[in-house]
């Protein structure tokens, strides 16, 4: 193998490696963004469920009307 061929092969390998690293980095960023969004939505859901339970308990504690006047 000549020096030029070796340099060309090394350059091609380096380019492929850099492309793979970029793809992996992008995939990781998308994954992290998805995990953050999921965590945020989970927190919002749990907060809403707690509010709904509190509202239901407050409504249950109110005296019931008989409907007669």
Gaussian input, Z-matrix of N, CA and C with variables (Angstrom, degrees):
# hf/3-21g

backbone

0 1
 N
 C     1     B1
 C     2     B2     1     A1
 N     3     B3     2     A2     1     D1
 C     4     B4     3     A3     2     D2
 C     5     B5     4     A4     3     D3
 N     6     B6     5     A5     4     D4
 C     7     B7     6     A6     5     D5
 C     8     B8     7     A7     6     D6
 N     9     B9     8     A8     7     D7
 C    10    B10     9     A9     8     D8
 C    11    B11    10    A10     9     D9
 N    12    B12    11    A11    10    D10
 C    13    B13    12    A12    11    D11
 C    14    B14    13    A13    12    D12
 N    15    B15    14    A14    13    D13
 C    16    B16    15    A15    14    D14
 C    17    B17    16    A16    15    D15
 N    18    B18    17    A17    16    D16
 C    19    B19    18    A18    17    D17
 C    20    B20    19    A19    18    D18
 N    21    B21    20    A20    19    D19
 C    22    B22    21    A21    20    D20
 C    23    B23    22    A22    21    D21
 N    24    B24    23    A23    22    D22
 C    25    B25    24    A24    23    D23
 C    26    B26    25    A25    24    D24
 N    27    B27    26    A26    25    D25
 C    28    B28    27    A27    26    D26
 C    29    B29    28    A28    27    D27
 N    30    B30    29    A29    28    D28
 C    31    B31    30    A30    29    D29
 C    32    B32    31    A31    30    D30
 N    33    B33    32    A32    31    D31
 C    34    B34    33    A33    32    D32
 C    35    B35    34    A34    33    D33
 N    36    B36    35    A35    34    D34
 C    37    B37    36    A36    35    D35
 C    38    B38    37    A37    36    D36
 N    39    B39    38    A38    37    D37
 C    40    B40    39    A39    38    D38
 C    41    B41    40    A40    39    D39
 N    42    B42    41    A41    40    D40
 C    43    B43    42    A42    41    D41
 C    44    B44    43    A43    42    D42
 N    45    B45    44    A44    43    D43
 C    46    B46    45    A45    44    D44
 C    47    B47    46    A46    45    D45
 N    48    B48    47    A47    46    D46
 C    49    B49    48    A48    47    D47
 C    50    B50    49    A49    48    D48
 N    51    B51    50    A50    49    D49
 C    52    B52    51    A51    50    D50
 C    53    B53    52    A52    51    D51
 N    54    B54    53    A53    52    D52
 C    55    B55    54    A54    53    D53
 C    56    B56    55    A55    54    D54
 N    57    B57    56    A56    55    D55
 C    58    B58    57    A57    56    D56
 C    59    B59    58    A58    57    D57
 N    60    B60    59    A59    58    D58
 C    61    B61    60    A60    59    D59
 C    62    B62    61    A61    60    D60
 N    63    B63    62    A62    61    D61
 C    64    B64    63    A63    62    D62
 C    65    B65    64    A64    63    D63
 N    66    B66    65    A65    64    D64
 C    67    B67    66    A66    65    D65
 C    68    B68    67    A67    66    D66
 N    69    B69    68    A68    67    D67
 C    70    B70    69    A69    68    D68
 C    71    B71    70    A70    69    D69
 N    72    B72    71    A71    70    D70
 C    73    B73    72    A72    71    D71
 C    74    B74    73    A73    72    D72
 N    75    B75    74    A74    73    D73
 C    76    B76    75    A75    74    D74
 C    77    B77    76    A76    75    D75
 N    78    B78    77    A77    76    D76
 C    79    B79    78    A78    77    D77
 C    80    B80    79    A79    78    D78
 N    81    B81    80    A80    79    D79
 C    82    B82    81    A81    80    D80
 C    83    B83    82    A82    81    D81
 N    84    B84    83    A83    82    D82
 C    85    B85    84    A84    83    D83
 C    86    B86    85    A85    84    D84
 N    87    B87    86    A86    85    D85
 C    88    B88    87    A87    86    D86
 C    89    B89    88    A88    87    D87
 N    90    B90    89    A89    88    D88
 C    91    B91    90    A90    89    D89
 C    92    B92    91    A91    90    D90
 N    93    B93    92    A92    91    D91
 C    94    B94    93    A93    92    D92
 C    95    B95    94    A94    93    D93
 N    96    B96    95    A95    94    D94
 C    97    B97    96    A96    95    D95
 C    98    B98    97    A97    96    D96
 N    99    B99    98    A98    97    D97
 C   100   B100    99    A99    98    D98
 C   101   B101   100   A100    99    D99
 N   102   B102   101   A101   100   D100
 C   103   B103   102   A102   101   D101
 C   104   B104   103   A103   102   D102
 N   105   B105   104   A104   103   D103
 C   106   B106   105   A105   104   D104
 C   107   B107   106   A106   105   D105
 N   108   B108   107   A107   106   D106
 C   109   B109   108   A108   107   D107
 C   110   B110   109   A109   108   D108
 N   111   B111   110   A110   109   D109
 C   112   B112   111   A111   110   D110
 C   113   B113   112   A112   111   D111
 N   114   B114   113   A113   112   D112
 C   115   B115   114   A114   113   D113
 C   116   B116   115   A115   114   D114
 N   117   B117   116   A116   115   D115
 C   118   B118   117   A117   116   D116
 C   119   B119   118   A118   117   D117
 N   120   B120   119   A119   118   D118
 C   121   B121   120   A120   119   D119
 C   122   B122   121   A121   120   D120
 N   123   B123   122   A122   121   D121
 C   124   B124   123   A123   122   D122
 C   125   B125   124   A124   123   D123
 N   126   B126   125   A125   124   D124
 C   127   B127   126   A126   125   D125
 C   128   B128   127   A127   126   D126
 N   129   B129   128   A128   127   D127
 C   130   B130   129   A129   128   D128
 C   131   B131   130   A130   129   D129
 N   132   B132   131   A131   130   D130
 C   133   B133   132   A132   131   D131
 C   134   B134   133   A133   132   D132
 N   135   B135   134   A134   133   D133
 C   136   B136   135   A135   134   D134
 C   137   B137   136   A136   135   D135
 N   138   B138   137   A137   136   D136
 C   139   B139   138   A138   137   D137
 C   140   B140   139   A139   138   D138
 N   141   B141   140   A140   139   D139
 C   142   B142   141   A141   140   D140
 C   143   B143   142   A142   141   D141
 N   144   B144   143   A143   142   D142
 C   145   B145   144   A144   143   D143
 C   146   B146   145   A145   144   D144
 N   147   B147   146   A146   145   D145
 C   148   B148   147   A147   146   D146
 C   149   B149   148   A148   147   D147
 N   150   B150   149   A149   148   D148
 C   151   B151   150   A150   149   D149
 C   152   B152   151   A151   150   D150
 N   153   B153   152   A152   151   D151
 C   154   B154   153   A153   152   D152
 C   155   B155   154   A154   153   D153
 N   156   B156   155   A155   154   D154
 C   157   B157   156   A156   155   D155
 C   158   B158   157   A157   156   D156
 N   159   B159   158   A158   157   D157
 C   160   B160   159   A159   158   D158
 C   161   B161   160   A160   159   D159
 N   162   B162   161   A161   160   D160
 C   163   B163   162   A162   161   D161
 C   164   B164   163   A163   162   D162
 N   165   B165   164   A164   163   D163
 C   166   B166   165   A165   164   D164
 C   167   B167   166   A166   165   D165
 N   168   B168   167   A167   166   D166
 C   169   B169   168   A168   167   D167
 C   170   B170   169   A169   168   D168
 N   171   B171   170   A170   169   D169
 C   172   B172   171   A171   170   D170
 C   173   B173   172   A172   171   D171
 N   174   B174   173   A173   172   D172
 C   175   B175   174   A174   173   D173
 C   176   B176   175   A175   174   D174
 N   177   B177   176   A176   175   D175
 C   178   B178   177   A177   176   D176
 C   179   B179   178   A178   177   D177
 N   180   B180   179   A179   178   D178
 C   181   B181   180   A180   179   D179
 C   182   B182   181   A181   180   D180
 N   183   B183   182   A182   181   D181
 C   184   B184   183   A183   182   D182
 C   185   B185   184   A184   183   D183
 N   186   B186   185   A185   184   D184
 C   187   B187   186   A186   185   D185
 C   188   B188   187   A187   186   D186
 N   189   B189   188   A188   187   D187
 C   190   B190   189   A189   188   D188
 C   191   B191   190   A190   189   D189
 N   192   B192   191   A191   190   D190
 C   193   B193   192   A192   191   D191
 C   194   B194   193   A193   192   D192
 N   195   B195   194   A194   193   D193
 C   196   B196   195   A195   194   D194
 C   197   B197   196   A196   195   D195
 N   198   B198   197   A197   196   D196
 C   199   B199   198   A198   197   D197
 C   200   B200   199   A199   198   D198
 N   201   B201   200   A200   199   D199
 C   202   B202   201   A201   200   D200
 C   203   B203   202   A202   201   D201
 N   204   B204   203   A203   202   D202
 C   205   B205   204   A204   203   D203
 C   206   B206   205   A205   204   D204

   B1=1.4544
   B2=1.5251
   B3=1.2930
   B4=1.4668
   B5=1.5293
   B6=1.3021
   B7=1.4604
   B8=1.5118
   B9=1.3422
   B10=1.4720
   B11=1.5234
   B12=1.3291
   B13=1.4599
   B14=1.5318
   B15=1.3293
   B16=1.4572
   B17=1.5261
   B18=1.3288
   B19=1.4639
   B20=1.5239
   B21=1.3204
   B22=1.4603
   B23=1.5263
   B24=1.3292
   B25=1.4546
   B26=1.5272
   B27=1.3290
   B28=1.4672
   B29=1.5218
   B30=1.3202
   B31=1.4608
   B32=1.5333
   B33=1.3401
   B34=1.4675
   B35=1.5319
   B36=1.3160
   B37=1.4606
   B38=1.5237
   B39=1.3278
   B40=1.4568
   B41=1.5262
   B42=1.3182
   B43=1.4638
   B44=1.5276
   B45=1.3356
   B46=1.4623
   B47=1.5273
   B48=1.3039
   B49=1.4635
   B50=1.5264
   B51=1.3217
   B52=1.4708
   B53=1.5293
   B54=1.3301
   B55=1.4647
   B56=1.5210
   B57=1.3213
   B58=1.4587
   B59=1.5237
   B60=1.3219
   B61=1.4615
   B62=1.5221
   B63=1.3322
   B64=1.4691
   B65=1.5270
   B66=1.3210
   B67=1.4706
   B68=1.5236
   B69=1.3100
   B70=1.4641
   B71=1.5215
   B72=1.3165
   B73=1.4643
   B74=1.5308
   B75=1.3271
   B76=1.4595
   B77=1.5234
   B78=1.3344
   B79=1.4659
   B80=1.5324
   B81=1.3209
   B82=1.4616
   B83=1.5293
   B84=1.3263
   B85=1.4668
   B86=1.5316
   B87=1.3251
   B88=1.4680
   B89=1.5272
   B90=1.3088
   B91=1.4617
   B92=1.5278
   B93=1.3128
   B94=1.4691
   B95=1.5299
   B96=1.3252
   B97=1.4645
   B98=1.5272
   B99=1.3408
   B100=1.4615
   B101=1.5261
   B102=1.3213
   B103=1.4641
   B104=1.5282
   B105=1.3209
   B106=1.4667
   B107=1.5286
   B108=1.3191
   B109=1.4624
   B110=1.5256
   B111=1.3336
   B112=1.4563
   B113=1.5225
   B114=1.3189
   B115=1.4712
   B116=1.5297
   B117=1.3324
   B118=1.4661
   B119=1.5275
   B120=1.3328
   B121=1.4619
   B122=1.5257
   B123=1.3283
   B124=1.4620
   B125=1.5257
   B126=1.3319
   B127=1.4648
   B128=1.5287
   B129=1.3175
   B130=1.4708
   B131=1.5259
   B132=1.3356
   B133=1.4632
   B134=1.5283
   B135=1.3261
   B136=1.4620
   B137=1.5242
   B138=1.3303
   B139=1.4627
   B140=1.5285
   B141=1.3345
   B142=1.4649
   B143=1.5244
   B144=1.3401
   B145=1.4614
   B146=1.5279
   B147=1.3215
   B148=1.4677
   B149=1.5253
   B150=1.3392
   B151=1.4688
   B152=1.5250
   B153=1.3362
   B154=1.4675
   B155=1.5244
   B156=1.3323
   B157=1.4692
   B158=1.5226
   B159=1.3233
   B160=1.4673
   B161=1.5252
   B162=1.3022
   B163=1.4610
   B164=1.5260
   B165=1.3344
   B166=1.4640
   B167=1.5247
   B168=1.3183
   B169=1.4668
   B170=1.5275
   B171=1.3232
   B172=1.4673
   B173=1.5214
   B174=1.3279
   B175=1.4589
   B176=1.5262
   B177=1.3189
   B178=1.4566
   B179=1.5232
   B180=1.3197
   B181=1.4580
   B182=1.5302
   B183=1.3218
   B184=1.4649
   B185=1.5216
   B186=1.3413
   B187=1.4717
   B188=1.5212
   B189=1.3186
   B190=1.4628
   B191=1.5156
   B192=1.3078
   B193=1.4603
   B194=1.5142
   B195=1.3136
   B196=1.4720
   B197=1.5217
   B198=1.2965
   B199=1.4591
   B200=1.5181
   B201=1.3266
   B202=1.4639
   B203=1.5111
   B204=1.3278
   B205=1.4677
   B206=1.4681
   A1=107.56
   A2=116.48
   A3=120.23
   A4=109.84
   A5=114.64
   A6=120.36
   A7=111.83
   A8=116.29
   A9=120.19
   A10=111.01
   A11=116.14
   A12=120.17
   A13=110.32
   A14=115.28
   A15=119.76
   A16=110.81
   A17=115.97
   A18=120.49
   A19=109.86
   A20=116.66
   A21=121.09
   A22=110.50
   A23=117.13
   A24=121.00
   A25=111.07
   A26=116.50
   A27=120.17
   A28=110.58
   A29=116.99
   A30=121.46
   A31=110.63
   A32=115.35
   A33=119.86
   A34=109.83
   A35=117.46
   A36=121.90
   A37=110.73
   A38=116.27
   A39=120.95
   A40=110.96
   A41=117.15
   A42=121.93
   A43=110.49
   A44=117.00
   A45=120.39
   A46=110.68
   A47=116.43
   A48=121.07
   A49=111.03
   A50=116.35
   A51=120.54
   A52=110.10
   A53=117.10
   A54=120.77
   A55=110.49
   A56=115.94
   A57=119.95
   A58=110.71
   A59=117.31
   A60=120.97
   A61=111.35
   A62=117.08
   A63=121.04
   A64=109.91
   A65=116.88
   A66=120.97
   A67=110.34
   A68=116.96
   A69=121.23
   A70=110.21
   A71=116.40
   A72=120.62
   A73=111.29
   A74=116.71
   A75=120.64
   A76=111.30
   A77=116.00
   A78=120.33
   A79=110.26
   A80=116.49
   A81=120.65
   A82=111.41
   A83=116.50
   A84=120.41
   A85=110.36
   A86=116.74
   A87=120.74
   A88=109.92
   A89=116.11
   A90=121.01
   A91=110.91
   A92=117.16
   A93=120.89
   A94=111.02
   A95=116.69
   A96=120.54
   A97=110.03
   A98=116.88
   A99=120.98
   A100=110.21
   A101=117.06
   A102=120.58
   A103=111.27
   A104=117.27
   A105=120.75
   A106=110.30
   A107=116.99
   A108=120.80
   A109=110.15
   A110=116.72
   A111=120.84
   A112=110.63
   A113=116.65
   A114=120.65
   A115=110.53
   A116=116.33
   A117=120.21
   A118=110.61
   A119=116.64
   A120=120.09
   A121=111.15
   A122=117.76
   A123=121.01
   A124=110.19
   A125=116.27
   A126=119.93
   A127=111.07
   A128=116.34
   A129=119.78
   A130=111.18
   A131=116.83
   A132=120.80
   A133=110.83
   A134=116.58
   A135=119.79
   A136=111.10
   A137=116.79
   A138=120.71
   A139=110.53
   A140=116.23
   A141=120.36
   A142=110.87
   A143=116.71
   A144=119.65
   A145=110.71
   A146=117.59
   A147=121.03
   A148=110.36
   A149=117.05
   A150=120.68
   A151=110.97
   A152=116.50
   A153=120.60
   A154=110.83
   A155=116.75
   A156=120.00
   A157=110.57
   A158=116.43
   A159=120.27
   A160=110.24
   A161=117.42
   A162=121.74
   A163=110.54
   A164=116.77
   A165=121.04
   A166=110.23
   A167=117.66
   A168=120.68
   A169=111.17
   A170=116.20
   A171=120.14
   A172=109.96
   A173=117.32
   A174=120.92
   A175=110.37
   A176=117.88
   A177=121.66
   A178=111.20
   A179=116.90
   A180=121.20
   A181=112.43
   A182=117.91
   A183=120.91
   A184=109.66
   A185=116.88
   A186=118.49
   A187=109.70
   A188=115.19
   A189=119.81
   A190=109.79
   A191=115.26
   A192=120.41
   A193=108.91
   A194=115.16
   A195=119.06
   A196=111.36
   A197=116.44
   A198=119.77
   A199=112.50
   A200=119.30
   A201=122.72
   A202=109.58
   A203=116.35
   A204=121.12
   A205=110.78
   D1=132.15
   D2=-179.41
   D3=-81.61
   D4=167.70
   D5=179.73
   D6=-62.52
   D7=-39.86
   D8=-179.86
   D9=-64.15
   D10=-39.79
   D11=179.63
   D12=-66.13
   D13=-40.63
   D14=-179.96
   D15=-63.60
   D16=-43.88
   D17=179.16
   D18=-63.83
   D19=-42.31
   D20=179.93
   D21=-63.65
   D22=-45.04
   D23=179.36
   D24=-64.64
   D25=-42.07
   D26=177.97
   D27=-62.91
   D28=-42.82
   D29=-179.96
   D30=-62.03
   D31=-42.51
   D32=179.34
   D33=-64.36
   D34=-43.64
   D35=179.38
   D36=-63.44
   D37=-42.01
   D38=178.99
   D39=-63.11
   D40=-42.78
   D41=178.79
   D42=-62.84
   D43=-43.79
   D44=178.61
   D45=-62.79
   D46=-41.46
   D47=179.72
   D48=-63.75
   D49=-42.45
   D50=179.36
   D51=-65.35
   D52=-39.73
   D53=178.46
   D54=-64.47
   D55=-43.47
   D56=178.82
   D57=-62.84
   D58=-42.68
   D59=178.16
   D60=-61.70
   D61=-39.11
   D62=178.90
   D63=-65.90
   D64=-42.79
   D65=179.53
   D66=-63.10
   D67=-44.69
   D68=179.36
   D69=-63.18
   D70=-41.97
   D71=179.67
   D72=-63.07
   D73=-42.61
   D74=178.03
   D75=-64.45
   D76=-41.21
   D77=178.82
   D78=-62.66
   D79=-42.39
   D80=178.81
   D81=-63.76
   D82=-39.72
   D83=179.47
   D84=-64.50
   D85=-42.07
   D86=178.52
   D87=-64.17
   D88=-41.99
   D89=179.45
   D90=-63.17
   D91=-44.14
   D92=179.10
   D93=-64.25
   D94=-40.10
   D95=178.83
   D96=-64.20
   D97=-41.12
   D98=179.12
   D99=-64.22
   D100=-43.49
   D101=179.71
   D102=-63.92
   D103=-39.54
   D104=178.87
   D105=-65.96
   D106=-42.15
   D107=179.99
   D108=-65.64
   D109=-41.49
   D110=178.72
   D111=-61.92
   D112=-43.04
   D113=179.40
   D114=-63.85
   D115=-41.82
   D116=179.77
   D117=-64.46
   D118=-44.48
   D119=179.48
   D120=-66.00
   D121=-36.26
   D122=177.44
   D123=-62.99
   D124=-44.28
   D125=178.65
   D126=-61.27
   D127=-43.08
   D128=178.78
   D129=-63.50
   D130=-41.52
   D131=179.77
   D132=-64.30
   D133=-45.08
   D134=-179.96
   D135=-64.03
   D136=-38.09
   D137=177.72
   D138=-64.09
   D139=-43.77
   D140=179.22
   D141=-64.47
   D142=-42.19
   D143=178.98
   D144=-62.31
   D145=-39.95
   D146=178.06
   D147=-64.56
   D148=-42.40
   D149=177.40
   D150=-62.62
   D151=-41.40
   D152=179.39
   D153=-63.64
   D154=-41.11
   D155=178.32
   D156=-64.55
   D157=-42.17
   D158=179.85
   D159=-63.90
   D160=-41.00
   D161=178.47
   D162=-64.36
   D163=-42.36
   D164=179.78
   D165=-65.24
   D166=-41.15
   D167=178.59
   D168=-65.54
   D169=-40.27
   D170=179.36
   D171=-65.66
   D172=-40.33
   D173=179.75
   D174=-67.61
   D175=-36.13
   D176=179.93
   D177=-70.30
   D178=-27.71
   D179=-178.42
   D180=-79.22
   D181=-17.96
   D182=179.65
   D183=-71.27
   D184=145.10
   D185=176.97
   D186=-66.98
   D187=142.39
   D188=-178.24
   D189=-84.91
   D190=142.69
   D191=176.87
   D192=-84.49
   D193=145.17
   D194=-179.23
   D195=-87.44
   D196=-20.27
   D197=179.61
   D198=90.83
   D199=-7.83
   D200=179.30
   D201=-96.65
   D202=145.84
   D203=178.44
   D204=-128.53

